[in-house]
Amino acid sequence: MTHAQTILVTGGAGYVGTHACKALARAGYRPVTVDNLSRGHAELVKWGPLLRADLADRAALDAAFAEHKPAAVMHFAAYAFVPESVADPYLYYRNNFAGTLTLLEAMRAAGVRRFVFSSTCAVYGAVARTPIPETTPTAPVNAYGDSKLMIERVLADAGSAYGLAWTALRYFNACGADPDGETGELHDPEPHLIPRALMAASGEIPHLDVFGEDWPTPDGTCVRDYIHVADLAQAHVAALRRLEAGGASGPFNLGTGTGLSVRQIVNAVERITGRNLPLRKGPRRPGDPPALVADPARARAELGFAPAHSDIDTIVRTAWRWHRARRNV
């Protein structure tokens, strides 16, 4: 491998980061993971070396750039649980925003000018209409979304001031697991709908909570855009190649453009697992919009983004295979 093929992957021991490392390796790059392992998993770093370091440690970042001489950075290292961000916003601003600023300063000192950023649809906030194009005004409603939007603004300024070439990939609902079973979702605690539904199916939790059945949606439950994590990983590689080819900086939505309700997810989990889900029905959660669905037209046109694994049966089937293998269910 040459230095031109090395990509520094922050948070490469996490959920999306591990899938991206696999996609990078398959595409001929050498991913070098930087992760403090506070929420990542060393055993899932399989496609390149692991450097255990925190984004707040400038000396460690400088050493990583000096040793590995990456051609670009792919940045996943962030806290990403919305309720936690509401309860402890300082944690999110310090880790997500301040940590990224330190990383960007280290990049600039090392002369690295390509940056692919793991952003989020949370930058849009509570939108009135879907599907959501990138031109939708950004108005986050929690510290998680705010921290990501602040980074996007810094990236735009860095592009103007320092010549940074950047792409912000605004995920909708990442889900599923590696189709080969080599990596998957491992959060503790686990807040996300599909893995919690699988936990309810396997008896690890007594029920799945459904927050509201009176939403203005076809079946009364919330609607979201679910995108398979393997498709997200491929989009990161496509975004990197686009920057290498001189593509303009900016944001891209990553979603399917099709919404699925909580009830549809429950039905899919029951169909794939062959088990009935015990449900506990409760009131709406404050701040939840009824529907969030991407307009992925820009990603299709400019990244060639064509999700191959994001039908709901494939999402649930790969997640269930990973879930059972990790827990011997």
VOLOLUM-395490 format. One line per 4 residues: number of its first residue (from 1); for each residue y, z, x of C-alpha. Coordinates in nm, 3 decimals, decimal comma. Each point is the difference from the previous one (the first is absolute). Layout:
NUM> Y:Z:X; ...
***
This chain:
1> 0,000:0,000:0,000; 0,353:-0,071:0,116; 0,302:0,222:-0,057; 0,133:-0,257:-0,249
5> -0,298:0,083:-0,225; 0,062:0,376:-0,005; 0,152:0,153:-0,315; 0,104:0,365:-0,014
9> -0,117:0,138:-0,337; 0,158:0,331:-0,099; -0,205:0,188:-0,256; -0,295:-0,218:0,091
13> -0,242:0,284:-0,079; 0,110:0,008:-0,365; -0,112:-0,183:-0,311; 0,193:-0,329:0,019
17> 0,042:0,025:0,376; -0,373:-0,008:0,076; -0,049:-0,304:-0,221; 0,292:-0,171:0,176
21> -0,151:0,077:0,341; -0,322:-0,168:-0,106; 0,191:-0,304:-0,130; 0,200:-0,020:0,323
25> -0,315:0,014:0,213; -0,162:-0,274:-0,208; 0,313:-0,213:0,048; -0,020:0,029:0,380
29> 0,245:0,285:0,062; -0,060:0,331:0,175; 0,116:0,286:-0,223; 0,106:0,316:0,182
33> 0,023:0,291:-0,243; 0,263:0,273:0,033; -0,075:0,285:-0,240; 0,049:0,377:0,008
37> -0,314:0,038:-0,217; 0,174:0,243:-0,235; -0,121:-0,219:-0,287; -0,194:-0,271:0,179
41> -0,361:-0,007:0,115; -0,098:-0,067:0,361; -0,350:-0,113:-0,099; 0,149:-0,294:-0,193
45> 0,180:-0,142:0,307; -0,262:-0,260:0,094; 0,184:-0,315:0,106; 0,209:0,115:0,296
49> 0,114:0,308:0,191; 0,148:0,312:-0,162; 0,302:0,177:0,146; 0,050:0,340:-0,159
53> 0,377:0,039:-0,018; 0,275:0,084:-0,247; 0,290:-0,231:-0,081; 0,238:0,285:0,083
57> -0,128:-0,001:0,360; 0,221:-0,259:0,166; -0,160:0,048:0,341; -0,345:-0,074:-0,144
61> 0,132:-0,312:-0,171; 0,167:-0,120:0,319; -0,328:0,053:0,187; -0,193:-0,197:-0,264
65> 0,238:-0,295:0,023; -0,008:0,009:0,380; -0,379:0,012:0,021; -0,097:-0,249:-0,271
69> 0,303:-0,235:-0,008; -0,043:-0,097:-0,366; 0,145:-0,320:-0,139; 0,081:0,166:-0,333
73> -0,027:0,321:-0,199; -0,173:0,043:-0,335; 0,127:0,324:-0,152; -0,209:0,199:-0,250
77> 0,065:0,358:0,116; 0,154:0,176:-0,301; -0,064:0,266:-0,260; -0,054:-0,166:-0,335
81> -0,059:0,253:-0,281; 0,281:-0,013:-0,253; -0,035:0,357:-0,142; -0,001:0,141:0,353
85> 0,316:-0,194:0,080; 0,171:0,153:-0,303; -0,110:0,351:0,095; 0,081:-0,034:0,372
89> 0,249:-0,284:0,060; 0,095:0,121:0,349; -0,360:-0,061:0,108; 0,023:-0,360:-0,115
93> 0,339:-0,076:0,148; -0,099:0,154:0,333; -0,341:-0,167:0,026; 0,059:-0,334:-0,170
97> 0,363:-0,071:0,078; 0,079:0,191:0,321; -0,342:-0,085:0,147; 0,056:-0,370:-0,065
101> 0,344:0,014:0,160; -0,154:0,147:0,315; -0,263:-0,274:-0,003; 0,262:-0,273:-0,039
105> 0,203:0,141:0,289; -0,312:0,002:0,219; -0,073:-0,359:-0,103; 0,349:-0,111:0,093
109> -0,021:0,171:0,340; -0,332:-0,180:0,062; 0,137:-0,338:-0,109; -0,235:-0,038:-0,298
113> 0,166:-0,193:-0,281; -0,257:-0,055:-0,274; -0,066:0,264:-0,264; -0,224:-0,009:-0,309
117> 0,078:0,294:-0,227; -0,218:0,163:-0,264; 0,249:0,049:-0,283; -0,056:0,067:-0,370
121> 0,088:-0,105:-0,353; 0,141:0,354:-0,034; 0,324:-0,142:0,143; 0,064:-0,155:-0,343
125> -0,017:0,325:-0,195; -0,036:-0,001:-0,379; 0,054:-0,365:-0,084; 0,072:-0,122:-0,351
129> -0,207:-0,319:0,018; -0,301:-0,144:0,177; -0,112:-0,203:0,188; 0,229:0,116:0,281
133> 0,144:-0,252:0,248; 0,145:0,102:0,336; 0,349:-0,062:-0,139; -0,039:0,297:-0,237
137> 0,260:0,268:0,083; -0,146:0,286:0,202; 0,045:0,347:-0,150; -0,272:0,243:0,118
141> -0,063:0,311:-0,209; -0,170:0,217:0,265; 0,027:0,081:0,370; -0,301:-0,215:0,086
145> 0,164:-0,314:-0,139; 0,336:0,101:0,146; -0,148:0,049:0,348; -0,155:-0,348:-0,007
149> 0,318:-0,165:-0,130; 0,206:0,173:0,269; -0,232:-0,154:0,260; 0,040:-0,345:-0,154
153> 0,377:0,038:0,029; -0,030:0,102:0,365; -0,219:-0,305:0,064; 0,262:-0,231:-0,149
157> 0,268:0,157:0,221; -0,227:-0,018:0,305; -0,060:-0,366:-0,068; 0,373:-0,068:0,003
161> 0,083:0,224:0,295; -0,302:-0,034:0,229; -0,183:-0,315:-0,108; -0,296:0,187:-0,152
165> -0,231:-0,231:-0,199; -0,151:0,202:-0,283; -0,198:-0,023:-0,321; -0,024:0,276:-0,262
169> -0,311:-0,025:-0,216; 0,055:0,175:-0,330; -0,346:0,100:-0,123; -0,081:0,065:-0,358
173> -0,323:0,202:-0,056; -0,224:-0,021:0,307; -0,365:0,059:-0,087; -0,359:-0,090:0,079
177> -0,183:0,022:0,333; -0,110:-0,228:0,280; -0,257:-0,246:-0,145; -0,222:0,063:0,304
181> 0,011:0,376:-0,053; 0,154:0,074:0,340; 0,309:0,183:-0,126; 0,153:0,122:-0,323
185> 0,214:0,258:-0,175; -0,019:0,359:0,128; 0,280:0,218:-0,133; -0,010:0,378:-0,036
189> 0,114:0,076:-0,259; -0,065:-0,332:-0,173; 0,278:-0,087:-0,247; -0,083:-0,362:-0,089
193> -0,145:-0,122:-0,327; -0,301:-0,205:0,109; -0,147:0,245:0,254; 0,060:0,286:-0,243
197> -0,180:-0,197:-0,269; -0,292:-0,044:0,241; 0,008:0,373:0,074; -0,024:0,067:-0,372
201> -0,285:-0,249:-0,032; -0,195:0,173:0,279; 0,067:0,350:-0,134; 0,220:0,111:0,291
205> 0,281:0,085:-0,239; -0,050:0,106:-0,363; 0,215:-0,272:-0,156; 0,254:-0,275:0,058
209> 0,350:0,077:-0,122; 0,168:-0,265:-0,214; 0,373:0,055:-0,015; 0,118:-0,132:-0,334
213> -0,153:-0,230:-0,256; 0,322:-0,080:-0,182; 0,164:-0,232:0,251; 0,147:-0,331:-0,125
217> -0,295:-0,196:0,144; -0,286:-0,187:-0,173; -0,236:0,301:-0,001; 0,253:0,282:0,042
221> -0,087:0,083:0,362; 0,204:-0,079:0,312; -0,031:-0,346:0,154; 0,001:-0,061:0,375
225> -0,061:-0,288:0,241; -0,312:0,073:0,209; -0,039:-0,181:0,333; -0,310:0,025:0,218
229> 0,064:0,157:0,339; -0,183:-0,285:0,179; 0,246:-0,245:-0,157; 0,288:0,220:0,114
233> -0,140:-0,006:0,354; -0,015:-0,380:0,001; 0,361:-0,013:-0,120; 0,106:0,207:0,302
237> -0,161:-0,249:0,235; 0,168:-0,286:-0,186; 0,336:0,178:0,024; -0,046:0,048:0,374
241> -0,084:-0,366:0,054; 0,301:-0,103:-0,205; 0,229:0,209:0,222; -0,166:-0,150:0,309
245> 0,083:-0,345:-0,139; 0,367:0,094:-0,041; -0,002:0,087:-0,371; 0,302:0,178:-0,144
249> 0,001:0,376:-0,046; -0,020:0,160:-0,343; -0,215:0,169:-0,264; -0,308:-0,126:-0,183
253> -0,178:0,143:-0,304; -0,376:0,038:0,038; -0,174:0,009:-0,335; -0,205:-0,225:-0,223
257> 0,261:-0,060:-0,269; -0,243:0,135:-0,261; 0,010:0,352:-0,141; -0,296:0,217:-0,092
261> 0,019:0,309:-0,219; -0,154:0,337:0,069; -0,241:-0,069:-0,285; -0,105:-0,328:0,163
265> -0,061:0,181:0,328; -0,212:0,261:-0,180; -0,202:-0,276:-0,167; -0,056:-0,176:0,332
269> -0,113:0,320:0,173; -0,243:0,076:-0,282; -0,134:-0,356:0,012; -0,050:-0,010:0,379
273> -0,136:0,354:0,042; -0,203:0,004:-0,321; 0,137:0,347:-0,074; 0,226:0,134:-0,272
277> 0,327:0,148:0,120; 0,102:0,340:-0,136; 0,370:-0,030:-0,086; 0,265:0,264:-0,052
281> 0,293:-0,140:-0,192; 0,343:0,144:0,067; 0,369:-0,075:-0,046; 0,199:-0,255:0,195
285> 0,109:0,096:0,350; 0,378:0,006:0,046; 0,125:-0,302:0,193; -0,302:-0,222:-0,067
289> 0,107:-0,346:-0,119; -0,224:-0,161:-0,262; -0,071:-0,310:0,211; 0,044:-0,113:0,362
293> -0,114:-0,353:0,078; 0,096:-0,215:0,300; 0,141:-0,348:0,004; -0,186:-0,120:0,313
297> 0,142:-0,355:0,000; 0,188:0,042:0,327; -0,308:0,131:0,182; -0,208:-0,288:-0,136
301> 0,256:-0,257:0,110; 0,095:0,139:0,342; -0,303:0,202:0,111; -0,269:-0,207:-0,167
305> -0,100:0,321:-0,176; -0,304:-0,063:-0,219; -0,189:0,323:-0,080; -0,375:-0,056:0,032
309> -0,131:0,347:-0,086; 0,242:0,130:-0,263; -0,190:-0,057:-0,323; -0,072:0,340:-0,150
313> -0,379:-0,022:0,031; 0,020:-0,070:0,375; 0,254:0,279:0,044; -0,216:0,256:-0,176
317> -0,328:-0,126:0,147; 0,123:0,027:0,361; 0,163:0,338:-0,065; -0,318:0,132:-0,165
321> -0,219:-0,120:0,288; 0,230:0,177:0,248; 0,018:0,312:-0,217; -0,378:0,027:-0,031
325> -0,061:-0,064:0,370; 0,246:0,271:0,108; -0,119:0,260:-0,247; -0,371:-0,084:-0,036
329> 0,048:-0,029:-0,375
***
